[in-house]
Amino acid sequence: MAVLKALNLGLAFLLELLMLVAFGYWGFNTGDSALVHWLLGLGVPLVAIVIWGIFNAPNSARRLPRLPRTILELAMFGLAALALVIAGQPTWAVIFIVLVIVNQILLYVWQQ
């Protein structure tokens, strides 16, 4: 069981990284100019990193309690999936959100 729990924590980290990739992908595929592509492609993931670091990071002084933190996680993951859909990648969005749901359920059941 310890191995499965460790794999689930690894999946949680991978999903966090994929969330940033999804935001970046959307940003680089949105807008009419190269400047907008770069601003959104780098800016949106950076904003997500700041929000995640303040409210979700394990060592953060402002880490949210479990329920609000889960709501924030689901909102950010949902926005990342929506970004993939808008950027023309609905299949990847579905795969991503299914993995997020499975991961969140296991995080809750195993109290990780």
N, C-alpha and C positions, 0 to 999 in steps of 0.2 A: 504494500500500500504506500510506503514511503516513496517508492520510485514513481508511482502514479501522481502523487502529490507534487513531487519535484517537477515532473513533466508538465503538470498543470500550471505551476508557477512560471515555468519556462514559456509556456504558451501565452500566458498573460503578458509577459514582457515582449514576446514577438508580436502580439496583437497591438501593443502600444506603439511599437515601431512601425507596423503596417498602417496604423492610423495616421501617423505623420507622413508616410509615403502617399497615402490616399489624399491627404490635404495638399501635398505638394503636387501630385499628379493633376488634381483639379486646377490648382493655381496656374500651373504651366500650360494648361489647355483652356484657360478662360481669358477673355479680353481680346482687344484688337491690336495691341502693340507689344513689342518685346519688353518694354519697360513694365507694362502691366503684368505680363507673364512672370517676370522675375520678382516683382513686388509681391504678387499673390503666391507664387510658387515657393518663395522662401519666407514670406511674412506670415502666412496663415499657419504653417507648421511651427514657426517660432512662437506665435501667440499660444498655440496649443501646448507647447513645451512649458511656457511660463505658467499657464493655468494649471497644468498637471503637476508641475513642480511645487507650486504653492499649496494646492489643496489635496493632492493625492500622493505625493512622495512619502515613503515610509518615515523618513527622518525630518519631515517638514514640521516646523513649529505651529503651522496653521492647518495641519492635516484634519480633514473633516471626519466626523464620526462615521461609522460603517454605512448606515442607510443613506445619508446625503452623499457620501463618497460614491456609493454604488449608482445613485441617480446621476451624478456628474459623469461617471465613467460611461454609463449607458447613453447619456446625451451626446458625449463626445464621440463615442463609437458610432452612434446613429448618424451624427453629422458627417462622419468620415464615409459611411456607407452611402449616404445621400450624395456626397461629393463624387463618389465613384459613379453613381447612376447618372448624375448630371454630366460627367465627363465622358459618358458613353461606355461605361464598363459595368453593366448591370449584373452580369454573371459573377464577376469578382466581388461585387457588393453583396450578393446573396451568400457566397461562400464565406466572406468576411463576417457577416452578421450572424450566420449559423455558428461559426467558431466562437464568436463573442458570447452568444447565448449559452452554449455548452460550457465554456470557460467560466462564465459568471455563476452558473448553477453549481458547478463543482467547487468554485471558490466559496460559495455560501455553504454548501453541504459539508465541506471539509474545514470550514471556518479558517480559511487562509487569508 
